[in-house]
Amino acid sequence: MDPVSIPVEIDTPQQVLLWSVDEFAPFMLFLVLGNFLNHFFLGLGVGWVVSHLYRRFKNTRPDGYLLHLLYWVGLLPLVGRTMVNPYQREYTP
């Protein structure tokens, strides 16, 4: 087993046990979903597989690649809000 590096910078993702939060979330999601559907071990296995595939995808791409992909697909909402021009007197459809 490879040693786990403990993050020391403020930019590193938060850790839950041995995993980062973004790797742990799909695992827990499928674990809870499998528990609700009375297929605990199936949910456990699917969660581990999805988490493992996500980790491999994340480690082979540059930082921010997934956010960039979600933005271009259209699944990432825009961060900024648009404001109406306060000097505009009339609004036309």
Biopython code that builds the backbone (N, CA, C, O; Angstrom):
import numpy as np
from Bio.PDB.StructureBuilder import StructureBuilder

atoms = [
    (1, "MET", "N", (0.850, -1.166, 0.000)),
    (1, "MET", "CA", (0.000, 0.000, 0.000)),
    (1, "MET", "C", (0.898, 1.232, 0.000)),
    (1, "MET", "O", (1.888, 1.291, 0.730)),
    (2, "ASP", "N", (0.545, 2.211, -0.821)),
    (2, "ASP", "CA", (1.322, 3.443, -0.907)),
    (2, "ASP", "C", (1.060, 4.323, 0.296)),
    (2, "ASP", "O", (-0.062, 4.368, 0.801)),
    (3, "PRO", "N", (2.081, 5.024, 0.762)),
    (3, "PRO", "CA", (1.863, 5.930, 1.895)),
    (3, "PRO", "C", (0.986, 7.104, 1.472)),
    (3, "PRO", "O", (1.070, 7.575, 0.338)),
    (4, "VAL", "N", (0.152, 7.568, 2.386)),
    (4, "VAL", "CA", (-0.755, 8.675, 2.128)),
    (4, "VAL", "C", (-0.079, 9.957, 2.573)),
    (4, "VAL", "O", (0.375, 10.064, 3.712)),
    (5, "SER", "N", (-0.010, 10.943, 1.663)),
    (5, "SER", "CA", (0.609, 12.207, 2.034)),
    (5, "SER", "C", (-0.411, 13.070, 2.778)),
    (5, "SER", "O", (-1.555, 13.210, 2.345)),
    (6, "ILE", "N", (0.010, 13.634, 3.878)),
    (6, "ILE", "CA", (-0.851, 14.490, 4.684)),
    (6, "ILE", "C", (-0.728, 15.910, 4.147)),
    (6, "ILE", "O", (0.388, 16.415, 4.019)),
    (7, "PRO", "N", (-1.841, 16.569, 3.828)),
    (7, "PRO", "CA", (-1.751, 17.907, 3.232)),
    (7, "PRO", "C", (-1.249, 18.938, 4.250)),
    (7, "PRO", "O", (-1.615, 18.909, 5.425)),
    (8, "VAL", "N", (-0.410, 19.837, 3.764)),
    (8, "VAL", "CA", (0.119, 20.883, 4.628)),
    (8, "VAL", "C", (-0.228, 22.277, 4.121)),
    (8, "VAL", "O", (-0.070, 23.253, 4.855)),
    (9, "GLU", "N", (-0.701, 22.392, 2.872)),
    (9, "GLU", "CA", (-1.075, 23.682, 2.326)),
    (9, "GLU", "C", (-2.550, 23.938, 2.553)),
    (9, "GLU", "O", (-3.315, 23.016, 2.837)),
    (10, "ILE", "N", (-2.942, 25.183, 2.426)),
    (10, "ILE", "CA", (-4.348, 25.542, 2.632)),
    (10, "ILE", "C", (-5.198, 25.175, 1.410)),
    (10, "ILE", "O", (-6.415, 25.029, 1.531)),
    (11, "ASP", "N", (-4.571, 25.024, 0.233)),
    (11, "ASP", "CA", (-5.311, 24.739, -0.998)),
    (11, "ASP", "C", (-5.641, 23.265, -1.185)),
    (11, "ASP", "O", (-6.444, 22.932, -2.057)),
    (12, "THR", "N", (-5.061, 22.391, -0.413)),
    (12, "THR", "CA", (-5.297, 20.962, -0.595)),
    (12, "THR", "C", (-6.713, 20.603, -0.140)),
    (12, "THR", "O", (-7.232, 21.208, 0.798)),
    (13, "PRO", "N", (-7.333, 19.634, -0.791)),
    (13, "PRO", "CA", (-8.690, 19.260, -0.390)),
    (13, "PRO", "C", (-8.729, 18.640, 0.999)),
    (13, "PRO", "O", (-7.733, 18.099, 1.480)),
    (14, "GLN", "N", (-9.884, 18.725, 1.632)),
    (14, "GLN", "CA", (-10.037, 18.165, 2.975)),
    (14, "GLN", "C", (-9.981, 16.647, 2.916)),
    (14, "GLN", "O", (-10.411, 16.035, 1.938)),
    (15, "GLN", "N", (-9.448, 16.050, 3.969)),
    (15, "GLN", "CA", (-9.303, 14.604, 4.048)),
    (15, "GLN", "C", (-10.377, 14.013, 4.965)),
    (15, "GLN", "O", (-10.708, 14.586, 6.003)),
    (16, "VAL", "N", (-10.910, 12.864, 4.565)),
    (16, "VAL", "CA", (-11.798, 12.058, 5.397)),
    (16, "VAL", "C", (-11.148, 10.683, 5.476)),
    (16, "VAL", "O", (-11.116, 9.944, 4.492)),
    (17, "LEU", "N", (-10.631, 10.346, 6.651)),
    (17, "LEU", "CA", (-9.851, 9.123, 6.863)),
    (17, "LEU", "C", (-8.666, 9.114, 5.903)),
    (17, "LEU", "O", (-7.731, 9.892, 6.094)),
    (18, "LEU", "N", (-8.670, 8.268, 4.884)),
    (18, "LEU", "CA", (-7.547, 8.207, 3.945)),
    (18, "LEU", "C", (-7.850, 8.831, 2.593)),
    (18, "LEU", "O", (-6.962, 8.895, 1.742)),
    (19, "TRP", "N", (-9.069, 9.293, 2.369)),
    (19, "TRP", "CA", (-9.482, 9.792, 1.068)),
    (19, "TRP", "C", (-9.756, 11.291, 1.122)),
    (19, "TRP", "O", (-10.040, 11.842, 2.186)),
    (20, "SER", "N", (-9.668, 11.944, -0.034)),
    (20, "SER", "CA", (-10.110, 13.330, -0.109)),
    (20, "SER", "C", (-11.641, 13.335, -0.190)),
    (20, "SER", "O", (-12.255, 12.312, -0.494)),
    (21, "VAL", "N", (-12.238, 14.472, 0.081)),
    (21, "VAL", "CA", (-13.701, 14.552, 0.165)),
    (21, "VAL", "C", (-14.348, 14.211, -1.170)),
    (21, "VAL", "O", (-15.378, 13.537, -1.197)),
    (22, "ASP", "N", (-13.763, 14.665, -2.281)),
    (22, "ASP", "CA", (-14.381, 14.388, -3.577)),
    (22, "ASP", "C", (-14.267, 12.923, -3.987)),
    (22, "ASP", "O", (-15.025, 12.478, -4.849)),
    (23, "GLU", "N", (-13.357, 12.168, -3.406)),
    (23, "GLU", "CA", (-13.293, 10.724, -3.654)),
    (23, "GLU", "C", (-14.201, 9.957, -2.691)),
    (23, "GLU", "O", (-14.699, 8.883, -3.025)),
    (24, "PHE", "N", (-14.410, 10.504, -1.512)),
    (24, "PHE", "CA", (-15.204, 9.831, -0.486)),
    (24, "PHE", "C", (-16.706, 10.002, -0.721)),
    (24, "PHE", "O", (-17.491, 9.129, -0.349)),
    (25, "ALA", "N", (-17.112, 11.113, -1.333)),
    (25, "ALA", "CA", (-18.535, 11.410, -1.534)),
    (25, "ALA", "C", (-19.243, 10.378, -2.417)),
    (25, "ALA", "O", (-20.316, 9.919, -2.029)),
    (26, "PRO", "N", (-18.707, 9.982, -3.590)),
    (26, "PRO", "CA", (-19.422, 8.963, -4.373)),
    (26, "PRO", "C", (-19.501, 7.617, -3.660)),
    (26, "PRO", "O", (-20.492, 6.897, -3.783)),
    (27, "PHE", "N", (-18.448, 7.284, -2.915)),
    (27, "PHE", "CA", (-18.461, 6.036, -2.167)),
    (27, "PHE", "C", (-19.601, 6.026, -1.158)),
    (27, "PHE", "O", (-20.354, 5.055, -1.079)),
    (28, "MET", "N", (-19.731, 7.103, -0.387)),
    (28, "MET", "CA", (-20.790, 7.178, 0.616)),
    (28, "MET", "C", (-22.173, 7.266, -0.032)),
    (28, "MET", "O", (-23.137, 6.712, 0.496)),
    (29, "LEU", "N", (-22.277, 7.954, -1.165)),
    (29, "LEU", "CA", (-23.554, 8.060, -1.866)),
    (29, "LEU", "C", (-24.067, 6.684, -2.270)),
    (29, "LEU", "O", (-25.227, 6.359, -2.016)),
    (30, "PHE", "N", (-23.227, 5.880, -2.889)),
    (30, "PHE", "CA", (-23.657, 4.545, -3.307)),
    (30, "PHE", "C", (-23.834, 3.608, -2.120)),
    (30, "PHE", "O", (-24.672, 2.706, -2.165)),
    (31, "LEU", "N", (-23.063, 3.808, -1.066)),
    (31, "LEU", "CA", (-23.226, 2.995, 0.134)),
    (31, "LEU", "C", (-24.592, 3.238, 0.762)),
    (31, "LEU", "O", (-25.283, 2.286, 1.126)),
    (32, "VAL", "N", (-24.987, 4.495, 0.893)),
    (32, "VAL", "CA", (-26.292, 4.831, 1.479)),
    (32, "VAL", "C", (-27.418, 4.411, 0.536)),
    (32, "VAL", "O", (-28.442, 3.899, 0.986)),
    (33, "LEU", "N", (-27.236, 4.624, -0.759)),
    (33, "LEU", "CA", (-28.256, 4.218, -1.733)),
    (33, "LEU", "C", (-28.459, 2.702, -1.719)),
    (33, "LEU", "O", (-29.592, 2.225, -1.783)),
    (34, "GLY", "N", (-27.368, 1.951, -1.636)),
    (34, "GLY", "CA", (-27.474, 0.501, -1.539)),
    (34, "GLY", "C", (-28.143, 0.059, -0.256)),
    (34, "GLY", "O", (-28.861, -0.941, -0.245)),
    (35, "ASN", "N", (-27.919, 0.787, 0.825)),
    (35, "ASN", "CA", (-28.561, 0.466, 2.092)),
    (35, "ASN", "C", (-30.073, 0.722, 2.011)),
    (35, "ASN", "O", (-30.865, -0.069, 2.523)),
    (36, "PHE", "N", (-30.466, 1.812, 1.377)),
    (36, "PHE", "CA", (-31.895, 2.104, 1.218)),
    (36, "PHE", "C", (-32.606, 1.063, 0.358)),
    (36, "PHE", "O", (-33.772, 0.749, 0.594)),
    (37, "LEU", "N", (-31.901, 0.531, -0.639)),
    (37, "LEU", "CA", (-32.503, -0.442, -1.551)),
    (37, "LEU", "C", (-32.306, -1.882, -1.089)),
    (37, "LEU", "O", (-32.603, -2.817, -1.833)),
    (38, "ASN", "N", (-31.810, -2.067, 0.130)),
    (38, "ASN", "CA", (-31.563, -3.394, 0.711)),
    (38, "ASN", "C", (-30.549, -4.219, -0.085)),
    (38, "ASN", "O", (-30.637, -5.446, -0.133)),
    (39, "HIS", "N", (-29.594, -3.537, -0.703)),
    (39, "HIS", "CA", (-28.476, -4.184, -1.394)),
    (39, "HIS", "C", (-27.192, -3.517, -0.926)),
    (39, "HIS", "O", (-26.509, -2.839, -1.693)),
    (40, "PHE", "N", (-26.877, -3.725, 0.357)),
    (40, "PHE", "CA", (-25.760, -3.017, 0.987)),
    (40, "PHE", "C", (-24.434, -3.335, 0.305)),
    (40, "PHE", "O", (-23.680, -2.422, -0.032)),
    (41, "PHE", "N", (-24.142, -4.606, 0.098)),
    (41, "PHE", "CA", (-22.847, -4.982, -0.461)),
    (41, "PHE", "C", (-22.737, -4.604, -1.932)),
    (41, "PHE", "O", (-21.638, -4.322, -2.409)),
    (42, "LEU", "N", (-23.833, -4.592, -2.651)),
    (42, "LEU", "CA", (-23.813, -4.119, -4.033)),
    (42, "LEU", "C", (-23.496, -2.623, -4.064)),
    (42, "LEU", "O", (-22.687, -2.180, -4.879)),
    (43, "GLY", "N", (-24.122, -1.849, -3.193)),
    (43, "GLY", "CA", (-23.829, -0.425, -3.098)),
    (43, "GLY", "C", (-22.400, -0.167, -2.663)),
    (43, "GLY", "O", (-21.760, 0.769, -3.142)),
    (44, "LEU", "N", (-21.897, -0.997, -1.753)),
    (44, "LEU", "CA", (-20.511, -0.892, -1.298)),
    (44, "LEU", "C", (-19.550, -1.133, -2.459)),
    (44, "LEU", "O", (-18.581, -0.393, -2.629)),
    (45, "GLY", "N", (-19.813, -2.149, -3.242)),
    (45, "GLY", "CA", (-18.943, -2.467, -4.377)),
    (45, "GLY", "C", (-19.010, -1.420, -5.476)),
    (45, "GLY", "O", (-17.978, -1.008, -6.006)),
    (46, "VAL", "N", (-20.209, -0.991, -5.819)),
    (46, "VAL", "CA", (-20.360, 0.028, -6.865)),
    (46, "VAL", "C", (-19.730, 1.337, -6.411)),
    (46, "VAL", "O", (-19.086, 2.020, -7.207)),
    (47, "GLY", "N", (-19.904, 1.695, -5.157)),
    (47, "GLY", "CA", (-19.294, 2.911, -4.629)),
    (47, "GLY", "C", (-17.783, 2.858, -4.678)),
    (47, "GLY", "O", (-17.137, 3.853, -5.007)),
    (48, "TRP", "N", (-17.202, 1.697, -4.350)),
    (48, "TRP", "CA", (-15.758, 1.563, -4.415)),
    (48, "TRP", "C", (-15.260, 1.679, -5.853)),
    (48, "TRP", "O", (-14.250, 2.332, -6.113)),
    (49, "VAL", "N", (-15.977, 1.039, -6.797)),
    (49, "VAL", "CA", (-15.572, 1.085, -8.205)),
    (49, "VAL", "C", (-15.659, 2.510, -8.745)),
    (49, "VAL", "O", (-14.739, 2.967, -9.423)),
    (50, "VAL", "N", (-16.754, 3.222, -8.454)),
    (50, "VAL", "CA", (-16.915, 4.590, -8.943)),
    (50, "VAL", "C", (-15.853, 5.501, -8.325)),
    (50, "VAL", "O", (-15.292, 6.353, -9.013)),
    (51, "SER", "N", (-15.581, 5.330, -7.052)),
    (51, "SER", "CA", (-14.563, 6.136, -6.387)),
    (51, "SER", "C", (-13.180, 5.842, -6.956)),
    (51, "SER", "O", (-12.380, 6.759, -7.142)),
    (52, "HIS", "N", (-12.894, 4.582, -7.233)),
    (52, "HIS", "CA", (-11.606, 4.197, -7.801)),
    (52, "HIS", "C", (-11.441, 4.777, -9.215)),
    (52, "HIS", "O", (-10.376, 5.296, -9.550)),
    (53, "LEU", "N", (-12.484, 4.689, -10.036)),
    (53, "LEU", "CA", (-12.417, 5.241, -11.394)),
    (53, "LEU", "C", (-12.277, 6.756, -11.369)),
    (53, "LEU", "O", (-11.548, 7.331, -12.177)),
    (54, "TYR", "N", (-12.973, 7.399, -10.442)),
    (54, "TYR", "CA", (-12.850, 8.850, -10.322)),
    (54, "TYR", "C", (-11.439, 9.252, -9.895)),
    (54, "TYR", "O", (-10.893, 10.229, -10.408)),
    (55, "ARG", "N", (-10.851, 8.514, -8.971)),
    (55, "ARG", "CA", (-9.483, 8.809, -8.534)),
    (55, "ARG", "C", (-8.498, 8.661, -9.690)),
    (55, "ARG", "O", (-7.610, 9.497, -9.858)),
    (56, "ARG", "N", (-8.648, 7.606, -10.487)),
    (56, "ARG", "CA", (-7.769, 7.419, -11.647)),
    (56, "ARG", "C", (-7.962, 8.526, -12.662)),
    (56, "ARG", "O", (-6.989, 8.995, -13.253)),
    (57, "PHE", "N", (-9.225, 8.963, -12.883)),
    (57, "PHE", "CA", (-9.499, 10.048, -13.818)),
    (57, "PHE", "C", (-8.886, 11.351, -13.310)),
    (57, "PHE", "O", (-8.285, 12.102, -14.078)),
    (58, "LYS", "N", (-9.041, 11.613, -12.018)),
    (58, "LYS", "CA", (-8.560, 12.867, -11.423)),
    (58, "LYS", "C", (-7.042, 12.942, -11.412)),
    (58, "LYS", "O", (-6.481, 14.018, -11.621)),
    (59, "ASN", "N", (-6.366, 11.826, -11.174)),
    (59, "ASN", "CA", (-4.908, 11.836, -11.061)),
    (59, "ASN", "C", (-4.200, 11.900, -12.403)),
    (59, "ASN", "O", (-3.019, 12.245, -12.451)),
    (60, "THR", "N", (-4.883, 11.579, -13.491)),
    (60, "THR", "CA", (-4.239, 11.611, -14.804)),
    (60, "THR", "C", (-4.533, 12.894, -15.570)),
    (60, "THR", "O", (-4.041, 13.058, -16.686)),
    (61, "ARG", "N", (-5.303, 13.793, -15.019)),
    (61, "ARG", "CA", (-5.638, 15.051, -15.680)),
    (61, "ARG", "C", (-5.073, 16.221, -14.877)),
    (61, "ARG", "O", (-4.811, 16.080, -13.683)),
    (62, "PRO", "N", (-4.881, 17.392, -15.531)),
    (62, "PRO", "CA", (-4.402, 18.559, -14.773)),
    (62, "PRO", "C", (-5.462, 19.084, -13.811)),
    (62, "PRO", "O", (-6.639, 18.744, -13.929)),
    (63, "ASP", "N", (-5.040, 19.914, -12.860)),
    (63, "ASP", "CA", (-5.956, 20.483, -11.873)),
    (63, "ASP", "C", (-7.000, 21.353, -12.566)),
    (63, "ASP", "O", (-6.670, 22.125, -13.467)),
    (64, "GLY", "N", (-8.247, 21.228, -12.151)),
    (64, "GLY", "CA", (-9.329, 22.028, -12.716)),
    (64, "GLY", "C", (-9.920, 21.468, -13.986)),
    (64, "GLY", "O", (-10.798, 22.097, -14.577)),
    (65, "TYR", "N", (-9.466, 20.294, -14.433)),
    (65, "TYR", "CA", (-9.960, 19.728, -15.688)),
    (65, "TYR", "C", (-11.439, 19.375, -15.604)),
    (65, "TYR", "O", (-12.182, 19.612, -16.556)),
    (66, "LEU", "N", (-11.878, 18.815, -14.488)),
    (66, "LEU", "CA", (-13.271, 18.410, -14.352)),
    (66, "LEU", "C", (-14.193, 19.628, -14.326)),
    (66, "LEU", "O", (-15.268, 19.596, -14.925)),
    (67, "LEU", "N", (-13.793, 20.698, -13.643)),
    (67, "LEU", "CA", (-14.601, 21.921, -13.650)),
    (67, "LEU", "C", (-14.679, 22.510, -15.051)),
    (67, "LEU", "O", (-15.732, 22.996, -15.465)),
    (68, "HIS", "N", (-13.578, 22.468, -15.777)),
    (68, "HIS", "CA", (-13.569, 22.961, -17.155)),
    (68, "HIS", "C", (-14.503, 22.127, -18.026)),
    (68, "HIS", "O", (-15.236, 22.673, -18.850)),
    (69, "LEU", "N", (-14.479, 20.809, -17.849)),
    (69, "LEU", "CA", (-15.347, 19.916, -18.611)),
    (69, "LEU", "C", (-16.821, 20.164, -18.277)),
    (69, "LEU", "O", (-17.661, 20.215, -19.175)),
    (70, "LEU", "N", (-17.133, 20.318, -16.991)),
    (70, "LEU", "CA", (-18.513, 20.581, -16.591)),
    (70, "LEU", "C", (-18.999, 21.925, -17.122)),
    (70, "LEU", "O", (-20.174, 22.061, -17.466)),
    (71, "TYR", "N", (-18.115, 22.925, -17.196)),
    (71, "TYR", "CA", (-18.494, 24.228, -17.723)),
    (71, "TYR", "C", (-18.855, 24.130, -19.207)),
    (71, "TYR", "O", (-19.865, 24.686, -19.639)),
    (72, "TRP", "N", (-18.031, 23.424, -19.984)),
    (72, "TRP", "CA", (-18.285, 23.341, -21.418)),
    (72, "TRP", "C", (-19.465, 22.441, -21.751)),
    (72, "TRP", "O", (-20.089, 22.623, -22.797)),
    (73, "VAL", "N", (-19.784, 21.495, -20.914)),
    (73, "VAL", "CA", (-20.960, 20.651, -21.134)),
    (73, "VAL", "C", (-22.232, 21.411, -20.768)),
    (73, "VAL", "O", (-23.300, 21.128, -21.311)),
    (74, "GLY", "N", (-22.127, 22.369, -19.854)),
    (74, "GLY", "CA", (-23.263, 23.180, -19.455)),
    (74, "GLY", "C", (-23.853, 22.786, -18.123)),
    (74, "GLY", "O", (-24.945, 23.240, -17.780)),
    (75, "LEU", "N", (-23.162, 21.951, -17.356)),
    (75, "LEU", "CA", (-23.684, 21.499, -16.072)),
    (75, "LEU", "C", (-23.229, 22.353, -14.902)),
    (75, "LEU", "O", (-23.769, 22.225, -13.804)),
    (76, "LEU", "N", (-22.249, 23.223, -15.112)),
    (76, "LEU", "CA", (-21.732, 24.060, -14.041)),
    (76, "LEU", "C", (-22.409, 25.425, -14.115)),
    (76, "LEU", "O", (-22.289, 26.111, -15.130)),
    (77, "PRO", "N", (-23.114, 25.831, -13.068)),
    (77, "PRO", "CA", (-23.764, 27.145, -13.115)),
    (77, "PRO", "C", (-22.722, 28.260, -13.071)),
    (77, "PRO", "O", (-21.620, 28.093, -12.548)),
    (78, "LEU", "N", (-23.104, 29.383, -13.628)),
    (78, "LEU", "CA", (-22.199, 30.526, -13.627)),
    (78, "LEU", "C", (-22.063, 31.079, -12.223)),
    (78, "LEU", "O", (-23.021, 31.065, -11.451)),
    (79, "VAL", "N", (-20.893, 31.558, -11.893)),
    (79, "VAL", "CA", (-20.619, 32.060, -10.553)),
    (79, "VAL", "C", (-21.157, 33.473, -10.391)),
    (79, "VAL", "O", (-21.738, 33.801, -9.356)),
    (80, "GLY", "N", (-20.968, 34.314, -11.407)),
    (80, "GLY", "CA", (-21.372, 35.716, -11.302)),
    (80, "GLY", "C", (-22.844, 35.914, -11.615)),
    (80, "GLY", "O", (-23.452, 35.127, -12.341)),
    (81, "ARG", "N", (-23.400, 36.960, -11.064)),
    (81, "ARG", "CA", (-24.779, 37.346, -11.339)),
    (81, "ARG", "C", (-24.766, 38.511, -12.318)),
    (81, "ARG", "O", (-23.875, 39.358, -12.262)),
    (82, "THR", "N", (-25.722, 38.558, -13.189)),
    (82, "THR", "CA", (-25.805, 39.691, -14.102)),
    (82, "THR", "C", (-26.697, 40.758, -13.503)),
    (82, "THR", "O", (-27.716, 40.459, -12.880)),
    (83, "MET", "N", (-26.312, 41.976, -13.694)),
    (83, "MET", "CA", (-27.056, 43.109, -13.161)),
    (83, "MET", "C", (-27.628, 43.916, -14.316)),
    (83, "MET", "O", (-27.018, 44.011, -15.381)),
    (84, "VAL", "N", (-28.788, 44.489, -14.099)),
    (84, "VAL", "CA", (-29.398, 45.338, -15.100)),
    (84, "VAL", "C", (-28.693, 46.695, -15.070)),
    (84, "VAL", "O", (-28.345, 47.201, -14.004)),
    (85, "ASN", "N", (-28.491, 47.267, -16.238)),
    (85, "ASN", "CA", (-27.863, 48.582, -16.323)),
    (85, "ASN", "C", (-28.777, 49.612, -15.654)),
    (85, "ASN", "O", (-29.913, 49.783, -16.096)),
    (86, "PRO", "N", (-28.322, 50.306, -14.602)),
    (86, "PRO", "CA", (-29.193, 51.248, -13.896)),
    (86, "PRO", "C", (-29.496, 52.502, -14.701)),
    (86, "PRO", "O", (-30.438, 53.224, -14.373)),
    (87, "TYR", "N", (-28.718, 52.781, -15.750)),
    (87, "TYR", "CA", (-28.958, 53.965, -16.539)),
    (87, "TYR", "C", (-29.890, 53.720, -17.722)),
    (87, "TYR", "O", (-30.210, 54.650, -18.463)),
    (88, "GLN", "N", (-30.325, 52.482, -17.902)),
    (88, "GLN", "CA", (-31.236, 52.167, -18.997)),
    (88, "GLN", "C", (-32.653, 52.575, -18.608)),
    (88, "GLN", "O", (-33.166, 52.142, -17.576)),
    (89, "ARG", "N", (-33.299, 53.425, -19.450)),
    (89, "ARG", "CA", (-34.622, 53.970, -19.144)),
    (89, "ARG", "C", (-35.753, 53.060, -19.625)),
    (89, "ARG", "O", (-36.777, 52.956, -18.950)),
    (90, "GLU", "N", (-35.594, 52.403, -20.772)),
    (90, "GLU", "CA", (-36.643, 51.569, -21.339)),
    (90, "GLU", "C", (-36.117, 50.153, -21.546)),
    (90, "GLU", "O", (-34.958, 49.933, -21.898)),
    (91, "TYR", "N", (-37.015, 49.208, -21.313)),
    (91, "TYR", "CA", (-36.681, 47.795, -21.520)),
    (91, "TYR", "C", (-37.548, 47.262, -22.648)),
    (91, "TYR", "O", (-38.776, 47.316, -22.574)),
    (92, "THR", "N", (-36.919, 46.754, -23.675)),
    (92, "THR", "CA", (-37.660, 46.180, -24.800)),
    (92, "THR", "C", (-37.430, 44.684, -24.821)),
    (92, "THR", "O", (-36.324, 44.216, -24.554)),
    (93, "PRO", "N", (-38.480, 43.929, -25.140)),
    (93, "PRO", "CA", (-38.307, 42.471, -25.166)),
    (93, "PRO", "C", (-37.514, 41.992, -26.342)),
    (93, "PRO", "O", (-37.292, 40.790, -26.489)),
]
sb = StructureBuilder()
sb.init_structure("model")
sb.init_model(0)
sb.init_chain("A")
sb.init_seg("    ")
for serial, (resi, resn, name, xyz) in enumerate(atoms, 1):
    if name == "N":
        sb.init_residue(resn, " ", resi, " ")
    sb.init_atom(name, np.array(xyz, "f"), 0.0, 1.0, " ", f" {name:<3s}", serial, name[0])
structure = sb.get_structure()
